[in-house]
Amino acid sequence: MTVVAMTLRTDEELDTALEALSTHEGISKQEVVRRAVLERAERSSLRAAVDAILDVELVRFADALERLGR
């Protein structure tokens, strides 16, 4: 695994939240941020997959959906 250094500037509100999560979960603030970013990326990826499926399936079932809406 390659490690890349990065500086994260926070305001007081974010630092307080990071500190609370870090203490509660027993992990570093850096790990809190890391997990949050990875979870967000996963949700975004899943959302894109669902959107792609809906683009196809809504066209496929457009007639049935229209009849159901009447």
ZAMARGU-4260 file (C-alpha; in steps of 0.2 Angstrom, whole numbers, plus 5000, padded with zeros to 4 digits):
<rodrens>
0) 5000/5000/5000 | 5007/5017/4995 | 5005/5031/5008 | 5002/5048/5002 | 5004/5063/5014
5) 4990/5076/5015 | 4985/5090/5026 | 4967/5092/5031 | 4962/5109/5037 | 4947/5109/5049
10) 4936/5121/5058 | 4932/5120/5076 | 4915/5111/5073 | 4924/5097/5062 | 4938/5095/5074
15) 4926/5093/5089 | 4916/5080/5079 | 4932/5071/5074 | 4938/5071/5092 | 4921/5064/5098
20) 4921/5050/5085 | 4939/5046/5087 | 4936/5044/5106 | 4920/5035/5104 | 4927/5022/5091
25) 4944/5021/5099 | 4953/5026/5082 | 4963/5040/5076 | 4955/5056/5069 | 4964/5051/5053
30) 4956/5034/5053 | 4939/5042/5056 | 4941/5053/5040 | 4948/5038/5030 | 4933/5027/5034
35) 4921/5041/5031 | 4928/5044/5014 | 4929/5026/5009 | 4911/5023/5015 | 4905/5039/5005
40) 4914/5032/4989 | 4906/5015/4991 | 4889/5023/4993 | 4892/5034/4978 | 4897/5019/4967
45) 4882/5009/4973 | 4871/5024/4968 | 4878/5025/4951 | 4875/5007/4948 | 4857/5008/4954
50) 4855/5024/4943 | 4862/5014/4928 | 4850/5000/4931 | 4835/5011/4933 | 4839/5020/4916
55) 4837/5003/4907 | 4823/4996/4917 | 4812/5012/4917 | 4812/5012/4898 | 4809/4993/4898
60) 4794/4994/4909 | 4788/5011/4904 | 4771/5005/4897 | 4767/4994/4912 | 4772/5009/4924
65) 4761/5021/4914 | 4746/5009/4915 | 4749/5007/4934 | 4749/5026/4936 | 4731/5027/4928
</rodrens>
